[in-house]
Structure formats: C-alpha cells, structure tokens
Amino acid sequence: MKKAIALAITLAVLSAIGSVAGADEKAAPAKKKAAAKAMAAPMNPSDIQWGDAPPIFPAGAKFAVLMGDPGKAGPYTVRIKVPDGYKVGAHWHPADEVLTVISGTFNLGMGDKLDMSKGKALTAGGFAVVSARMRHFAWATGETEVQVHGPGPFKLIYVDPADDPTKGAAKK
C-alpha cells in the first residue's frame, strides 16, 4: 500500500513538473530565442580567427574574440597569443579577469612593477582569477596562448603611464 501511494505521488509530481515545463516553454519563447543568441558558435582551434591585439597591449600579440564583445557590457571570452619574452607591465582592470593557459608558460605576478623575480609560472591548463583593481603584471616563457574571460567592458589601466603603448612613450 505504501509503495502504491509513493508511486501515485511520484507520478503526480512528475506530471505537474511536465505541465509547468510545457507551460513555461509556451509562455516564454522569447527567453528561448535570447538564450540561443547568447550561445557562442562551437569552434575548434582551426576555426579561431586571429588578428593583431588592440593597441592597449604591447606590440607582438595576436588576439581572437571567441564570444561577446570585450568593448561592451556583458560577458566576453578572448584568446591572446604572445611570443617568447613578451611582457605586460603592471596594470589593473575595473572588473575581475579569469585566465586559463592554453599553451606555453604564462608568468603572473602581483604588484606595482613588473618584477620577473616574483610571480608564478602557469603552464598549459593553469588557471588564475585576478580580482578587480588588483595590480598585476605578466610575461611569457616560450610562445604562449592564454584565454581570458570576464564581464565587459574590458579595460586595461597601466600603473605607470609610460608602460601604456597607446601613450607613445611605452617601453619596448
């Protein structure tokens, strides 16, 4: 008897869930369309379209946008490919930055000046979260590719304006 009651309750709950889900699908087709638009197209590495990095990065980096628009509000995902010895001076971002190393070695340090005696070498698969306004710097050992995502708009503010390539006086 207890099993029959439990089965009847389970069937009633499943039926109710199905009815609610069906009603939700009928009532919210706009939600489905919005969700479909938010999904980035699946891609393999050979599908990624690389170009020069924005001028806020030191010369020599390649850049690819995988999802979103890093210049606008909303989530974005980008990849940055840099040559051996590439350096980014101490800087910060107004929003959190999430990094995953795809290949090579990405060295990440915290502080107001690029100091290669400080920092942690992150190898392929390495991961880091840099909180908003955290002053940090980076350099590559070997050709390195890093994926970055976070909430846009993406901004990079150099601690020392002389490090900013857009200011014309950046150190090479």
N, C-alpha and C positions, 0 to 999 in steps of 0.2 A: 504494500500500500504506500509506504514512504517513497519507494522508488517511482511509483506511478505519479505521485504528487510532484516529486522533484522533476520528473520528465515533463510534466504538464507546465510547470513554472518555467523551466528552461525553454520550452517551445514558445511560450507566451512572450518571454523576454526577447528571444531571437526574432520573433515575428514583429514585435514592437520596434526593435532596432532596425529591421529591414524597412518598416514603414517610415520611420523617421529618416533613414538614409535616402529612401526613394523620394520623400517629400523635399528633403534638403537639396537633392540633385535637381528636382523640378523647379524649386523656388530660387535657386542660385546659379543659373547658367553663366552669369557674368563673372562669378567667382572662378568657375572652371576656366573661362577664357583668360582671365587675368593670370591664373596660375600657369596656364600653358604658355603665355607670353613671357613669364618670368623664368622659365626653364631655358638654360643655355643649350645650344645645339651640342650634342655629343661630338667629341673630337678626339682624334689620335694625335700624337706629336707631329706627324706629317701634315696635318690639317692646319696647324698653327701658322698664322701669317705674322712674320716678324718685320719690324721696321726700326728706325733709329729711335732711341729713347727720347722722351721730352727733354727740352733744354735745361730743365732743373737738375738733371743728372749729369755728372761729368761725361765728357766725350768718350765714345768707345762702347757704350752699352747698346744692346738691342732690346726691344720691348714688344710685347704682344698683349693685347686685351683679349681675355678669354670670356669674360662676362661683364655686363654692365657698362657704365661709363665712369671711369675714375674721376672725371672732371665735374660730375654732378652728384647730388644727394642720392643715396641708395647704395646697395651692395655692389662691389666690384671684385674681380679677380684678374690679376695680370701676371705675366712672367717677365723676368728680366734676365738676360744672358750677358755676362761680362767676361772680359779676357783676364788671364792671369795677372795679378798685381793691381787690379782695378781697386780704387779706393773711393769711399764716400765719406767726406768729413762729418764731424759731429753735427747732428741735426735732430729735429723732433717733428712730430705730426700732431695735429689737433685731435685726431681720433686714434683708437687702437689700430695696430698693424699686426697681422698674423703672417708669419713667414714659414715656408716649407722649402727645404733644399731639395732640388730635383737631381742635380749632379754637381760634381766638383766639391769644393770646400768654401763655405761662406763663414767668415770670421766676424763675430758680432761682439761689440764691447759697449759698455755704458760709460758716459762721462761727457765733459765739455770739449775734449780734444781727441783727435784720432791718435791712439797710442797702441801700436802693434805689440807691445809687451803685455797688454791687457786685453781681455776678450776671450771668447770661447770659439773654438773651431767646430762648426756644424758640418757634418758630411751628408751625403745623399740620404734622404729620409729624415734629416734633422729638422727640428721644429722650434719655433720661438714665438712668443707673444710680447710685443713691445707696447706698453700702455701709453695712452695719450700723454703727450708732453714729456715723455721720458727721453732724455738726451742720450743719443747713441751714435755709433759710427760703425763702419763695416769695411772689409776688404776681402778680396778673393785670392785663393791659392789654387792655381790652375783655372782653366776655363770653367765657369760656374753658372748654373741656372737656378734661379730662385722663383718660387711662386709666392705672390703677396695677395692677400685679400683683406677686406675690411669695409667699414662704412665710408662712403664718399661724402663730400668730395675729397680726393686725395690731395694733400698739401705736404710739401717738404720745406721746412724752415731751418736754414743753417744757423748754428750757434754763432759762428764767425762769418759775417757777410762776405769776407774775402774768399771763402770756400764756395760761394754760390756762383755756378757757371753763368747764370743769367746776368750777373752784375759786371761781367767783363774783366774783373781783376782776379778771377779764380786761379788758384794754383793748379798747375797741370801735373 
